[in-house]
Structures are given as C-alpha cells and as structure tokens.
Amino acid sequence: MWKNYTNAASIDEALHLLAENSGKAKLISGGTDLVLQLENGLFSENELLIDISRIPGLDEINLDSEGNLHIGATVTHNQVVGSGLIQKNAPLLAQACISVGSPQIRNRGTVVGNLVTGSPANDTISPLIALDASLVLRSLEGERTVKLSQFYKGVRKTVLQPGEIVTEVVFQGLAANQRSLFKKYALRKAQAISLVNASILLTVSDGQITAASITLGSVTPVIIHAVRTEQALIGQPFNVETATRASTFVKEDISPISDIRSSADYRNKIASLLVRRGLVELCDADTQAAVNPSPVLLWGKSTPNKKIQKTNTSSVIRTIINGKPYQFETGQEKTLLHLIREEAGLIGSKEGCGEGECGACTVFLDGVAVMSCLVPAPRADGAEIVTIEGVSNGETLHPVQQAFVNEGAVQCGYCTPGFVMSAVKLFEEKQSPDIDQIKMAITGNLCRCTGYYKIVKAIESVAEEGLQK
C-alpha cells in the first residue's frame, strides 16, 4: 500500500518531504479514509506517506483573546467532542463530531482530514461553514487563509495546492445571544454516512431573529447555505410558527443529488424536515445545552499523548505491545492489525471487515481504543499498544471477560475480542456507566450472530456488581 513511511516531528519537516517528493507523497494523520483508498488501489503513484499525527502543537484546541477558536490539524473528532471549549463556544460542532463513525473511528479521524477529504456528506463541513470558519494553509512559500466556504470546487475537489498543509481551522465562538444545532439523518444510528445533514445558527435579540446561518450537507456537490430559508427567518419572532413557516423554503434552496443512498426527491423531503425540526427544537430553551459534558470517548483515564521528538525515517518499527518491547524489521507495508497478528503472533485481534466497520480489530494505541485495520503499521513506532491478550493479568480473567463467560455473551466468538476491548476501556473511563453509555461504547462493534442482548447484559453486570478494575 505504501513504499516508504515517515513519522514527521515538525511541520517544516513535513513540508520539505512534500516538496522533495512532489506528486508522490501524501500526508496522513487519522487515515480512516486514506488507508481504505490505498488498499483499493488509489494513488498508485504514491511512494511516501508522511505521518503528521504526532507533530507537537497540531493536536490542540485553543481560544484566543478575541474569541476565536483554533483547532489544530491533527485534532480528532473525539478531542472536539470532549473539549469544554467546543462544548461551550461551538456546541453544534461537538454534535456533528459525535455523529461521525464510532468511538474508535473518532479517536483516529481528524476534523481537518474530514474537511480536506471534501465529500459533501462529511459531517463537520456544514457546521464549520455555518460558523464562517477559515482554514490556515501553509507551504514552503508561506501561509494563506481561505474561507472554508470557498475551499471547495466540487466533490472531493479543493483549492489546496501541491505542497500545502492545512495547519488549523479558525472561527469565532458563539455569542451569548446565539443558538445552534446540528441535525443528521442516516440509515443507522451509528457508523452511517449522512443522507442529509443540517447546521443551524441563529442570532436572537429581544425575541427576534436578527441573523441566520443554515447550511446543508449531502444534498449538492458542495455544502450550501439555505439562502431563502435564512431570509425568511431574519426579522421574524423567534417562535415555532416562524420556524415552521421558514422551513417550507428549504425545497427552493436546494437541487438535491441522487446517489446509491437516496433519491433527490427523498433528500428534498428530509432536508425540509431536518431544518423544521432543528428550528423548532431551538425554540426550546434547553436545546442549546444538548451536548453531553461527559461523553464516552474510550480514552480511559487520561488524555491521549501522541507526540514524537524527532522525525523517524527508519524502516524498523520499535514498539511496546502488552508491556513487552518488540522490534520489527518486516511488516512495514501492513496495517497495525496484520503487524500484530502476523509479525507479533498475537492473533486475538480479528479482521472482520477490514474497513473500520465491525470493531473486531479494536486495540488500544497510546491509551485510546482504535480500529487497528485502519492504522498503518509504522505508526506503531515509538507507541504503546494493548491487545486482547494484554487486558488480563495472565492468571485471572479481566472482570469484563469473566462477565462474558458468566452471561454466555459469546456465540461464534469472532467479535468478542473487540467488544471486550471497548468495554474494558469504558470501565477505565466510567466507573458505573449507564445503559446509554454502554451502548455508545460498543457502537463500533458488530456481532455477526446478533447476540447483543447478552453482550449488553454482561457489560451491565460489571457495572452493577462493581467488578471493574
């Protein structure tokens, strides 16, 4: 899938590598899209992957003195979901990020990667365009700033030039008189691409709407503003009647696409419905606080630390798996899953789909749960990994494993390692998770035998009996 792989330690080094390998190098951070594209034979001319995921400073979220939020290029969706700054100052973005994939995907996939990929169905684009966000682009020639609304030229087409790196997203946080909401419609509650998504941002003064920003995703080749709908809101009372009336203009704002997921006519109806529901919900004073301040992240007890001190171009992978040091001189072209199974001989982690959909390959990478089928093996260099073989102490089962035995939460057993890993990390994070938190934790895990009732019951029993470590 790749000939050479470099773990970069600075933006300058990454930029020089891009310039030296012009047209034959790609940047990677989360890789949840790129790894699949490479496996499917895209970018066959690519000779080098430049991993920027551990460059210091790019994984930070900051609020400056002028009220601008800055999201670094390697900030993951789950970092946004768990950020108090985002929850307070841009809740619609937190709502969008938690709707992406599963906890394991959100622990790898980055917001900037979602933006740069440029699919109109990507969930973070519409809220950030509603927020009038800008991207900071850097190259060896200098730096420029581009409005996100002007970044796209079509489906997966952007103004990003060869040799440029998006270093951060910048936007103004919400004012006290602004209200926002993100709505998504998909065919499943999790792990599903948007058929339509809508972001709504209203400014309200003395009970009247003074400004409105409504953006729609997955209805046209690029994210668009619902201009007629926005105009129908401005100057009107902030109430349900206004919301209902304004939403009727959505069909005039869009000319939806038809694709394998939905017809244009269906998208027309869903877009109007989402906007109406969103506007009506915003009339409820409690809706603005609809962001969970303590979401399930599958981070465990600490914030991920993924920094690297110096650029590594060596083909040798030195890592720690289950507390034991390993050195691999082969397997660099594989995914982390196949490095673990074929080079380390640890076969507990399974490949069910190879696409980040089933969770059977879940491992802990630098403390957080990830889909190892979507992580390049060289990313393991300098990292710490825990697999299913490492969750018990070697003599007794982990309480989650014992609960699966007690409740008979195993049928064919193929998915079991992934479910156990997700549950173990959940209990590191939440001492007594409720049923909703349990279900959220395992949204990235699929049981081919459909044995979910006993799986959930086993995890519940750990919470009820206080068996967690």
Secondary structure, DSSP 8 states (H G I E B T S, - for coil): --SEEEE-SSHHHHHHHHHHTTTSEEEESS-TTHHHHHHTTTTTT--EEEE-TT-TTTT-EEE-TTSEEEEETT-BHHHHHT-HHHHHH-HHHHHHHHTSS-HHHHTT-BHHHHHHH--TT-TTHHHHHHTT-EEEEEETTEEEEEEGGGSEEETTEES--TT-EEEEEEEE---TTEEEEEEEE-SSSSS---SEEEEEEEEEETTEEEEEEEEEESSSSS-EE-HHHHHHHTTSBSSHHHHHHHHTTHHHH-----BTTB-HHHHHHHHHHHHHHHHHHHTSTTGGG-S-SS---S-TTS------SS-B--S-EEEEETTEEEEESS-TTSBHHHIIIIIS----S--SSSSSSS-TTEEEETTEEEEGGGSBGGGGTT-EEE-GGGSS-SSS--HHHHHHHHHT--SS-SSHHHHHHHHHHHHHH-SS--HHHHHHHTTT---TT--HHHHHHHHHHHHHHT---
